[in-house]
């Protein structure tokens, strides 16, 4: 069955921003290769200005975020939804709900609406109490106005079942085993194999960046930690100022080159994953797929993905002790190998695309 599928809720493809953008790029490309007609909505400010990408149609909608800040995200989603109403999508996949569910009454009635519910956005500590209350309301609206929900984490699936009495479909996020390397990147940053650490995330409190850097700062040697992410926000600037006197903490900004990221993750001694809110986090799977040894924040979301094949921390003291004692040996190589196998068996994009394709067909047929 050939479906007409629209995807909205991201800044667009190819990825120049984050997890949902990478998801939209990988899923749309896979589904297009299977013969489905795929449309992805892009911000008009996206660097990629063509109308097609890997046989995926791109529709550019006006995005006033650059003028209005956060409020512009709501208007951008509205513009995408109004365009979708003029088309004949069999399936409209909405990624997240933060700025789209308020327009739920406007979702096109001739399409099956499926929402990937993202994580527990209302728990993010970067938001004020008022914003957290709004996000909880937006979550409720998303459940109300969508025909079917998808959860990319078993923990999120159980939460939605308990809170709203719905039956979300669990489909994880995807990743691919990386093989191609950027051979000169370690020289560029003056790094030695397995003698440095990495933390990569948005600069937000719930990603535990400060905790990780405090902990690594306790280690009394010359090993460096690369901090990959945009530090232009208030929290990022605070971290840069706080750790400016530590020459072993390297704030390198954002990196989108996949070969560079793969090489850096593959040869780090330890990859710190501090995310504490959300479902199956894309950057975690991508670290696993690069063969990185992982130290993750101790929470149900991360444990559901990694099981026993990672180190876990709860505070800076844990980080310091793990960073000080970790060595590459037979045990850690087994942990790395188990995570790589998990990517192959459960998280490859072909497997994830097949699960989405089958679910789309099931949902479409049930609405006929």
BAVEXTI-881752 format. One record per residue (C-alpha): residue number from 1; residue in three letters; chain; x, y negated, z negated. Coordinates in steps of 0.25 Angstrom, whole numbers, padded with zeros to 4 digits. Layout:
REM residues N
R    n  res  chain      u      v      w
R  NUM  ala      A      X      Y      Z
...
REM end
This chain:
REM residues 368
R    n  res  chain      u      v      w
R    1  unk      A   0000   0000   0000
R    2  unk      A   0005  -0014   0004
R    3  unk      A   0002  -0025  -0006
R    4  unk      A   0003  -0040  -0005
R    5  unk      A   0010  -0044  -0018
R    6  unk      A   0012  -0058  -0024
R    7  unk      A   0022  -0060  -0035
R    8  unk      A   0022  -0073  -0043
R    9  unk      A   0027  -0078  -0057
R   10  unk      A   0042  -0080  -0053
R   11  unk      A   0050  -0091  -0048
R   12  unk      A   0053  -0083  -0036
R   13  unk      A   0062  -0074  -0028
R   14  unk      A   0073  -0071  -0026
R   15  unk      A   0077  -0072  -0041
R   16  unk      A   0083  -0085  -0046
R   17  unk      A   0077  -0085  -0060
R   18  unk      A   0074  -0073  -0068
R   19  unk      A   0067  -0059  -0070
R   20  unk      A   0054  -0061  -0064
R   21  unk      A   0060  -0067  -0051
R   22  unk      A   0069  -0055  -0050
R   23  unk      A   0058  -0046  -0052
R   24  unk      A   0049  -0053  -0041
R   25  unk      A   0061  -0052  -0032
R   26  unk      A   0064  -0037  -0034
R   27  unk      A   0050  -0032  -0035
R   28  unk      A   0045  -0040  -0022
R   29  unk      A   0057  -0036  -0014
R   30  unk      A   0054  -0021  -0018
R   31  unk      A   0039  -0022  -0015
R   32  unk      A   0041  -0029  -0002
R   33  unk      A   0051  -0018   0003
R   34  unk      A   0039  -0008   0000
R   35  unk      A   0030  -0016   0010
R   36  unk      A   0022  -0025   0001
R   37  unk      A   0019  -0039   0004
R   38  unk      A   0026  -0047  -0007
R   39  unk      A   0025  -0062  -0010
R   40  unk      A   0033  -0069  -0022
R   41  unk      A   0030  -0083  -0026
R   42  unk      A   0042  -0092  -0027
R   43  unk      A   0044  -0106  -0033
R   44  unk      A   0046  -0116  -0022
R   45  unk      A   0059  -0120  -0030
R   46  unk      A   0065  -0106  -0028
R   47  unk      A   0079  -0106  -0021
R   48  unk      A   0074  -0095  -0011
R   49  unk      A   0065  -0103  -0002
R   50  unk      A   0062  -0092   0009
R   51  unk      A   0048  -0086   0011
R   52  unk      A   0053  -0071   0011
R   53  unk      A   0063  -0063   0002
R   54  unk      A   0065  -0049   0005
R   55  unk      A   0052  -0047   0012
R   56  unk      A   0045  -0054   0000
R   57  unk      A   0036  -0066   0004
R   58  unk      A   0040  -0079  -0005
R   59  unk      A   0029  -0090  -0008
R   60  unk      A   0035  -0102  -0013
R   61  unk      A   0026  -0110  -0023
R   62  unk      A   0028  -0124  -0029
R   63  unk      A   0035  -0123  -0042
R   64  unk      A   0034  -0136  -0050
R   65  unk      A   0043  -0130  -0062
R   66  unk      A   0054  -0139  -0058
R   67  unk      A   0045  -0151  -0060
R   68  unk      A   0037  -0147  -0072
R   69  unk      A   0045  -0136  -0079
R   70  unk      A   0037  -0125  -0085
R   71  unk      A   0024  -0130  -0081
R   72  unk      A   0028  -0129  -0067
R   73  unk      A   0029  -0114  -0068
R   74  unk      A   0014  -0113  -0071
R   75  unk      A   0011  -0121  -0058
R   76  unk      A   0021  -0113  -0050
R   77  unk      A   0013  -0100  -0054
R   78  unk      A   0000  -0107  -0051
R   79  unk      A   0005  -0111  -0037
R   80  unk      A   0009  -0096  -0035
R   81  unk      A  -0004  -0091  -0039
R   82  unk      A  -0012  -0101  -0030
R   83  unk      A  -0004  -0096  -0018
R   84  unk      A  -0006  -0082  -0022
R   85  unk      A  -0021  -0084  -0022
R   86  unk      A  -0020  -0088  -0007
R   87  unk      A  -0014  -0075  -0004
R   88  unk      A  -0019  -0060  -0004
R   89  unk      A  -0009  -0053  -0013
R   90  unk      A  -0014  -0039  -0017
R   91  unk      A  -0005  -0040  -0030
R   92  unk      A   0000  -0053  -0037
R   93  unk      A   0011  -0050  -0047
R   94  unk      A   0012  -0061  -0057
R   95  unk      A   0026  -0061  -0064
R   96  unk      A   0024  -0066  -0079
R   97  unk      A   0013  -0075  -0084
R   98  unk      A   0019  -0087  -0090
R   99  unk      A   0014  -0097  -0080
R  100  unk      A   0005  -0089  -0071
R  101  unk      A  -0006  -0083  -0080
R  102  unk      A  -0012  -0096  -0083
R  103  unk      A  -0016  -0096  -0069
R  104  unk      A  -0022  -0082  -0070
R  105  unk      A  -0036  -0086  -0066
R  106  unk      A  -0030  -0090  -0052
R  107  unk      A  -0023  -0077  -0049
R  108  unk      A  -0028  -0072  -0035
R  109  unk      A  -0040  -0063  -0037
R  110  unk      A  -0037  -0056  -0024
R  111  unk      A  -0024  -0050  -0030
R  112  unk      A  -0021  -0040  -0041
R  113  unk      A  -0014  -0048  -0052
R  114  unk      A  -0002  -0041  -0059
R  115  unk      A   0006  -0048  -0069
R  116  unk      A   0020  -0044  -0074
R  117  unk      A   0018  -0049  -0089
R  118  unk      A   0033  -0052  -0091
R  119  unk      A   0037  -0052  -0106
R  120  unk      A   0031  -0058  -0119
R  121  unk      A   0033  -0073  -0114
R  122  unk      A   0026  -0079  -0126
R  123  unk      A   0037  -0073  -0135
R  124  unk      A   0048  -0081  -0129
R  125  unk      A   0054  -0090  -0140
R  126  unk      A   0058  -0100  -0130
R  127  unk      A   0043  -0104  -0129
R  128  unk      A   0036  -0113  -0140
R  129  unk      A   0025  -0107  -0147
R  130  unk      A   0015  -0114  -0138
R  131  unk      A   0021  -0108  -0126
R  132  unk      A   0022  -0095  -0132
R  133  unk      A   0007  -0096  -0135
R  134  unk      A   0004  -0100  -0120
R  135  unk      A   0013  -0088  -0115
R  136  unk      A   0005  -0078  -0123
R  137  unk      A  -0008  -0084  -0117
R  138  unk      A  -0002  -0083  -0103
R  139  unk      A   0001  -0069  -0106
R  140  unk      A  -0014  -0067  -0110
R  141  unk      A  -0018  -0074  -0097
R  142  unk      A  -0009  -0065  -0089
R  143  unk      A  -0015  -0052  -0094
R  144  unk      A  -0029  -0058  -0092
R  145  unk      A  -0027  -0063  -0077
R  146  unk      A  -0019  -0051  -0072
R  147  unk      A  -0024  -0038  -0066
R  148  unk      A  -0012  -0030  -0071
R  149  unk      A   0000  -0032  -0080
R  150  unk      A   0014  -0027  -0078
R  151  unk      A   0024  -0026  -0090
R  152  unk      A   0038  -0024  -0087
R  153  unk      A   0041  -0019  -0102
R  154  unk      A   0034  -0008  -0110
R  155  unk      A   0034  -0018  -0122
R  156  unk      A   0027  -0028  -0113
R  157  unk      A   0017  -0018  -0108
R  158  unk      A   0014  -0013  -0123
R  159  unk      A   0012  -0028  -0127
R  160  unk      A   0002  -0031  -0116
R  161  unk      A  -0006  -0018  -0119
R  162  unk      A  -0007  -0021  -0134
R  163  unk      A  -0010  -0036  -0132
R  164  unk      A  -0019  -0037  -0120
R  165  unk      A  -0024  -0022  -0119
R  166  unk      A  -0019  -0022  -0104
R  167  unk      A  -0011  -0011  -0098
R  168  unk      A   0001  -0017  -0091
R  169  unk      A   0009  -0009  -0081
R  170  unk      A   0023  -0007  -0086
R  171  unk      A   0033  -0009  -0074
R  172  unk      A   0048  -0013  -0078
R  173  unk      A   0057  -0023  -0072
R  174  unk      A   0067  -0019  -0062
R  175  unk      A   0082  -0019  -0059
R  176  unk      A   0092  -0013  -0050
R  177  unk      A   0105  -0007  -0052
R  178  unk      A   0116  -0017  -0048
R  179  unk      A   0128  -0012  -0040
R  180  unk      A   0134  -0024  -0033
R  181  unk      A   0144  -0033  -0041
R  182  unk      A   0150  -0046  -0040
R  183  unk      A   0164  -0042  -0043
R  184  unk      A   0170  -0056  -0046
R  185  unk      A   0160  -0061  -0056
R  186  unk      A   0168  -0056  -0068
R  187  unk      A   0180  -0064  -0063
R  188  unk      A   0172  -0076  -0061
R  189  unk      A   0167  -0076  -0076
R  190  unk      A   0181  -0070  -0081
R  191  unk      A   0174  -0058  -0087
R  192  unk      A   0180  -0044  -0089
R  193  unk      A   0171  -0032  -0087
R  194  unk      A   0164  -0028  -0100
R  195  unk      A   0170  -0039  -0108
R  196  unk      A   0158  -0049  -0107
R  197  unk      A   0144  -0050  -0111
R  198  unk      A   0131  -0055  -0103
R  199  unk      A   0118  -0061  -0107
R  200  unk      A   0109  -0065  -0096
R  201  unk      A   0095  -0072  -0099
R  202  unk      A   0087  -0084  -0099
R  203  unk      A   0091  -0094  -0110
R  204  unk      A   0079  -0091  -0119
R  205  unk      A   0079  -0088  -0134
R  206  unk      A   0072  -0075  -0133
R  207  unk      A   0084  -0070  -0124
R  208  unk      A   0093  -0070  -0136
R  209  unk      A   0104  -0078  -0129
R  210  unk      A   0109  -0085  -0141
R  211  unk      A   0108  -0072  -0150
R  212  unk      A   0117  -0065  -0139
R  213  unk      A   0127  -0076  -0138
R  214  unk      A   0128  -0078  -0153
R  215  unk      A   0131  -0063  -0154
R  216  unk      A   0141  -0062  -0143
R  217  unk      A   0148  -0074  -0150
R  218  unk      A   0150  -0066  -0162
R  219  unk      A   0160  -0057  -0154
R  220  unk      A   0174  -0061  -0156
R  221  unk      A   0180  -0058  -0143
R  222  unk      A   0182  -0064  -0129
R  223  unk      A   0170  -0057  -0122
R  224  unk      A   0161  -0067  -0115
R  225  unk      A   0146  -0067  -0113
R  226  unk      A   0140  -0072  -0100
R  227  unk      A   0127  -0079  -0103
R  228  unk      A   0119  -0079  -0089
R  229  unk      A   0107  -0088  -0088
R  230  unk      A   0102  -0102  -0086
R  231  unk      A   0106  -0111  -0099
R  232  unk      A   0099  -0123  -0094
R  233  unk      A   0088  -0122  -0104
R  234  unk      A   0088  -0127  -0118
R  235  unk      A   0091  -0113  -0124
R  236  unk      A   0102  -0111  -0114
R  237  unk      A   0109  -0124  -0117
R  238  unk      A   0108  -0121  -0131
R  239  unk      A   0116  -0108  -0129
R  240  unk      A   0126  -0115  -0120
R  241  unk      A   0129  -0126  -0131
R  242  unk      A   0129  -0116  -0143
R  243  unk      A   0139  -0106  -0136
R  244  unk      A   0147  -0117  -0129
R  245  unk      A   0159  -0114  -0138
R  246  unk      A   0160  -0099  -0135
R  247  unk      A   0169  -0097  -0123
R  248  unk      A   0164  -0082  -0122
R  249  unk      A   0149  -0086  -0119
R  250  unk      A   0148  -0089  -0104
R  251  unk      A   0135  -0096  -0099
R  252  unk      A   0135  -0094  -0084
R  253  unk      A   0121  -0098  -0080
R  254  unk      A   0112  -0090  -0072
R  255  unk      A   0117  -0079  -0062
R  256  unk      A   0108  -0073  -0051
R  257  unk      A   0118  -0066  -0043
R  258  unk      A   0114  -0051  -0046
R  259  unk      A   0128  -0046  -0042
R  260  unk      A   0134  -0055  -0052
R  261  unk      A   0125  -0052  -0063
R  262  unk      A   0126  -0037  -0061
R  263  unk      A   0141  -0038  -0062
R  264  unk      A   0141  -0047  -0074
R  265  unk      A   0131  -0037  -0081
R  266  unk      A   0138  -0025  -0077
R  267  unk      A   0152  -0028  -0082
R  268  unk      A   0147  -0035  -0095
R  269  unk      A   0150  -0028  -0108
R  270  unk      A   0136  -0031  -0113
R  271  unk      A   0123  -0038  -0107
R  272  unk      A   0115  -0045  -0118
R  273  unk      A   0100  -0045  -0115
R  274  unk      A   0093  -0054  -0125
R  275  unk      A   0079  -0054  -0120
R  276  unk      A   0069  -0052  -0131
R  277  unk      A   0056  -0055  -0125
R  278  unk      A   0050  -0049  -0112
R  279  unk      A   0049  -0036  -0105
R  280  unk      A   0059  -0029  -0096
R  281  unk      A   0069  -0040  -0094
R  282  unk      A   0075  -0040  -0080
R  283  unk      A   0089  -0045  -0084
R  284  unk      A   0089  -0033  -0094
R  285  unk      A   0086  -0023  -0082
R  286  unk      A   0096  -0030  -0073
R  287  unk      A   0107  -0029  -0084
R  288  unk      A   0104  -0014  -0085
R  289  unk      A   0105  -0012  -0070
R  290  unk      A   0119  -0019  -0070
R  291  unk      A   0124  -0009  -0080
R  292  unk      A   0126  -0019  -0091
R  293  unk      A   0127  -0014  -0106
R  294  unk      A   0115  -0021  -0113
R  295  unk      A   0113  -0027  -0127
R  296  unk      A   0098  -0031  -0128
R  297  unk      A   0090  -0039  -0137
R  298  unk      A   0083  -0028  -0146
R  299  unk      A   0068  -0029  -0142
R  300  unk      A   0058  -0019  -0136
R  301  unk      A   0059  -0025  -0122
R  302  unk      A   0074  -0022  -0121
R  303  unk      A   0074  -0009  -0128
R  304  unk      A   0063  -0004  -0119
R  305  unk      A   0072  -0006  -0107
R  306  unk      A   0085  -0002  -0113
R  307  unk      A   0082   0008  -0124
R  308  unk      A   0095   0013  -0130
R  309  unk      A   0104   0008  -0119
R  310  unk      A   0108  -0005  -0124
R  311  unk      A   0112  -0013  -0137
R  312  unk      A   0102  -0021  -0144
R  313  unk      A   0103  -0034  -0152
R  314  unk      A   0094  -0042  -0161
R  315  unk      A   0103  -0053  -0165
R  316  unk      A   0117  -0060  -0163
R  317  unk      A   0123  -0050  -0173
R  318  unk      A   0119  -0038  -0165
R  319  unk      A   0124  -0045  -0152
R  320  unk      A   0138  -0048  -0158
R  321  unk      A   0139  -0034  -0164
R  322  unk      A   0135  -0027  -0150
R  323  unk      A   0144  -0037  -0142
R  324  unk      A   0156  -0034  -0151
R  325  unk      A   0155  -0019  -0151
R  326  unk      A   0150  -0015  -0137
R  327  unk      A   0159  -0007  -0128
R  328  unk      A   0157   0000  -0115
R  329  unk      A   0158   0014  -0118
R  330  unk      A   0151   0027  -0114
R  331  unk      A   0138   0024  -0123
R  332  unk      A   0137   0010  -0116
R  333  unk      A   0139   0016  -0102
R  334  unk      A   0127   0026  -0105
R  335  unk      A   0118   0014  -0109
R  336  unk      A   0122   0007  -0096
R  337  unk      A   0119   0019  -0088
R  338  unk      A   0106   0022  -0095
R  339  unk      A   0101   0008  -0092
R  340  unk      A   0106   0009  -0077
R  341  unk      A   0098   0022  -0076
R  342  unk      A   0086   0015  -0082
R  343  unk      A   0086   0004  -0071
R  344  unk      A   0087   0015  -0060
R  345  unk      A   0076   0024  -0066
R  346  unk      A   0066   0013  -0071
R  347  unk      A   0069  -0001  -0067
R  348  unk      A   0074  -0001  -0052
R  349  unk      A   0066  -0011  -0044
R  350  unk      A   0061   0000  -0034
R  351  unk      A   0055   0007  -0046
R  352  unk      A   0049  -0006  -0052
R  353  unk      A   0044  -0010  -0038
R  354  unk      A   0037   0004  -0036
R  355  unk      A   0030   0002  -0050
R  356  unk      A   0025  -0012  -0046
R  357  unk      A   0021  -0007  -0032
R  358  unk      A   0013   0005  -0038
R  359  unk      A   0007  -0004  -0048
R  360  unk      A   0003  -0015  -0038
R  361  unk      A  -0004  -0004  -0029
R  362  unk      A  -0011   0002  -0041
R  363  unk      A  -0016  -0012  -0046
R  364  unk      A  -0020  -0016  -0032
R  365  unk      A  -0028  -0003  -0030
R  366  unk      A  -0035  -0004  -0043
R  367  unk      A  -0040  -0018  -0040
R  368  unk      A  -0046  -0014  -0026
REM end
